[in-house]
Amino acid sequence: MSGAGAIRLEDLDDCEAWLPAGEIKFVFTEPGPFDARVTWAKLPNALILDVTEDLARIAYLALPPDSVFVSFAKGRGKEIIWNGRHIPFGQFLYHAPGERFHQRVPAVSHWGVVAVASEFLASFGSAFAGEGLVPPRTTQVLRPDLKLSTHLLRFHSRIARLSKTRPASLGSHELARSIEHELLLALVPCLVDVSGQSPATVPGQAVMRRFEDLISDPQNWPVSMSELQAKLRVSTEDLRSYCSGFLGVSAGRYILLRRLRLLRKRLLQTGSAPGDISELAKEFGFADLARFSEDYYDAFGESPVESQMRPRRFGA
């Protein structure tokens, strides 16, 4: 079913639940109120997103295996950071289906996505280029001809404006199919322009995937960096370099932020009696309660008690 709209997201739980990734985990790298604005258009076989954010953050994403995703910065001077590699305005990431990766954005960001069902893209590519358009096995960086990239970016912005100002119009199946056709006519030339393509490989990708697998279960959180390095089979220097590039923070800082995020989510979902915050902190491995309170405030700009007083988020 087609449709469109714009939504304001003020909590990471909303963002994780709303964005169309198979899995997504967010952490902030600076305190302050979160404010993201997502404009979307769901077409018969495609989806476009236009996203603005105002806080620096890290996301670990796992894309669905049955769709092709293309992501890009919007606006001169803007960029997105994929696995530590800076992708400036004018370049595009042509993601491998099912890819798992880290995406970072600076404090004020504007980026977009075009996602298309793989089978539909293959059939459209066959009609357009005379052969099926096969998704890449590894993510590619695209640097299409300026005329091609400008056309795609402008059409993406046109769809976003229509989604904001006349969202009901995209409920029309005929109009949605027409727009989807024009979108594919803008997208496919960028994908088949192989002269500007290169593999988006960076050192450490396999290590950082193992790192995320390891810390996905709180029971596996390492008690020391030496334990983490042993489990990942990586040297101190390499781990420091990979985390600096992929995450922009140290491994210890990232694990701390993930622990605080999970604790805050539990606090907002269930609420706690005042004395229970200390028990919750211990459950998440915070033995020093004074240090925990400082870390929590540094991460979220409010105390655990202030978070506790917020309305509960049932089913968040």
N, C-alpha and C positions, 0 to 999 in steps of 0.2 A: 504493500500500500504506500502511495506517495504522500508527501506532506513536507512541511517546512516550519521554521520558527526560530526564535532567539530565546536563550535562557541565561540567567545570571546564576552562577554557582559561587557560593560563599563558604563552602566546606569541602575539604578534600574527599570525604566519604561520598558526597554527591558526585564529585568529579570522577572518582574511581568507578562508581556505579553507572554513570551516564555515558562516558566516552566509549566508543565501539571497539575496544580491544578485547581479545580473548582473556587477558589478565592485565591489570595495571596496578602499580604500587607507587604512590607519591610520597615524597618527603620534602619539606621546605628546608632551605639553607639560610633563611633569614626570618626573623620574627615579624609579626604584623598581621593585620586582617587580610584574609585571602579574598580576592575578587577576580573571577574569571567570567568572561562573556563568550558564549558559544552560539554561533549562528549555524544552522544546519538545514540541509535540504535532502530529503530521502526521495530518490528517484526510483523507477522500477527496478533497475539493476545497478544503481550507483548511489553513492553518498558523498556529499561535500560538507566539510566543516571549515569554519572560519573562527579562530580562537584568539582572544587577547587575554593576557594575564599580567598581574602587576607585582608578583613576588618571585624571586629566584627559587627554583625548585629542581628536583631530580625526579624522573619517572623511570620505572622499569616496566617495559611493555612486552606482551606476547601477542602477536597479531594472529587473527584467525587464518587457518590454512586454505580457506576456500575463496579468498578475495585478494586482489592486488591493491596495495596502498602506495600512494605517492604523496610525500610530505615536503613542505617548503616554507621558508620564511617569507613574510609579506611586508613590504616596505623597505626602502633603501636604508642601509645601515643596520637592518635587522638580521638575525641569524638564529639557527637552531644548532645544537651540538649533539651529534649522534656518536655514541661510543667514544667520546672525546674528540671527535673530528668536527671542526667548525664548518657548517654548511651555510654560506652567506646568501643573501638575497640574489636571485638569478640562477641559483643552482637548485636541483631537485634530488630527492632521495627516492629511488625506485626500489621499494622494499621487496625482499623475498617473502613469499607467503609463509606464514607461521613463524616469522623471525622473532627472536627475543633480543632486546637491545635496551640500552640506557639513552634517554633523551634529557638533555638539560636545556633550560632557557634562562636568560638573564632576567634582571628584575622587572623590566617592562618588555613584553614580547608580543609579537603578532605572527601567527603562523596558520597554515592551511593544510587541508588534506583532501585528496580525491581518492575514494575507494570504489573499486568496480569488481563485481563478481567475475572470477577467473574465467569461467566458461563463456560468459557473455563477451568479455574482452577478447578472448581468443577468436570467437566467431566474427566479431566486428573487425578485428585486425585482418582476418582472412579476406573479408570483403574490401577492406581499405587498401591493404598492401599486397594482396594476392597470396598470403600465407598466414597461418595461424600465429597469433601473438603469444608466445610462450613466456610465462613469468620467469624472472631471473632466478637462478639457483642461489645466488648470493646477491645481496643488496648492491645496487649500482648508484653512482653519482652521475646525474645527467647535467650536461651543460649545453642545452639545445641552442640552436640559432636564436639570436635576439628577437627576431620577428616572431618565431614560434613560441618562445617563452612568454613574451609580452602578451600575445593573444590568449594564451592559457590563463595567465594571471588576471587579465582584464575580464575574461569570461567568468572565472571563478568569483571575482568581486561582484560582477553583475548578478550572479545567482544569489550571493550573500545579501546584496541589497534587496532583491526581490523577496527573499525569505524574511527579511526584517519588516519591509513595508507592506507587502501583499502576500503573507504566508498562505492564506486560503487559496490563492490562485494555483499553487502547486498541488492542491488536492485534485485538480483536474487531470485525469489520466492522459488526455491528449496533449496538454501543455507539458506535463512532466516528461512524456516520451520525446517530445520535440526538443526540450531543453537537454535531455540526456543525450540525444543524437548530436546536438551541437557541441556538448561537452566532450564527447568522444572524438569528434572531429578536431577539437583543439588539443586533446591529450595525446592521441595516438601518434601524430607526427613527432612529438617530443620523445616518445618512447622508442620509435624506430630510427631516430637520428643517431646512429651508432657512432658517428664521428666524435660526438661529445661525451661518450659513456666511458666510465672506468669503474672497476670494482672498488667498493667502499670498505676495503679491509684495513684493519688496524691491529697492531700487536696486542695481545692480551684478551681477545674476545672470548676464547674458550675458558680462560681463568676466571673472568668476571661472570660468566654464566654459572660456573661451578660455585663461585662466591655467593651468588643470589640463591642458588639451590640450597646451599648450606644454611644460610640464615633465614630461609623461608619458614623454618620450624623453630620456634623459640627454644625448644629443647636442645637444639644444635648450636645455639649461640656460643662461640668460643669464649673461654675465660681469659685468654691472653692472646696477644698478637703472635707469639711463637706457636701457640696451638693452631691458630688460623693458618699461618704459613705452612705448618706441617700438613694440615688437612688439604690445603690447596696445592701443595707440592710446588711452592714458588718461593723465591728468595725475598728478603726484606726489601732490597732495592727495586725489584720488579713489581712487587705488590704496591709499594709506595708510588711508583710511576704510573701504574695502571689506575689506581684509585684517584690519583690527582687528575689524570686525563678524563676518565670515564665519569667520575663523580664530582670532581672539583673540591673534594674534601678527603680526609684520611679515612682508612677503613674503620678505625675506632669511632670517629665522629659519625660516619654513616650508620654504623650499627646502633650507636646511641640514639640517633634520630629515628631510626626504624622502631626501636624499643619504645621510645616516647610516643610515637604515632599510634602504636598498638595499644598502649596504656590509655592514651587520651580517647581513642575510639571506644574502648571498654567503658571508660568513665562517662562518656556522653550517651552511650547506649543504655547502660544499666543504672547509673547513679550510684552513689555510695553514701553511707553514713559518714560523718566527719572523721571518726576514728578508723574507718575502713580504708582511707587513702593510704595509710602507712602499710596496711596489709597488701593492698594492690601493688604498691611500689616494690615491696619485697618479692611478690610473685613474679614481677618482671625484672628481678635481679638488681634492684636498687637498695643496697644495704644501708647507705648513708643518706638519711632522709633529708638532711639540710642540703647536701649536694644535689639530691634529686630535685628538690624544690627550685634550686637555682637553675639547674639544667632545663627544667620544664618551662620556667619563665623565659629563659633565653631562647627557647625553641618556639614558643607560642605567644609570648607577650602578655601572658596572664598566669596567675597561680593555679595549681590544681584545684583549690577551693573555688576559685572563680569559674573554672570550667565545670565543676560539680554543680554550680548553681544555674547553669544553662538549662533550657528545656531538654528533656531526654529525647534521644533520637531512636525511637523504636524501629527495629528492622533496618537500621542504617547499614 
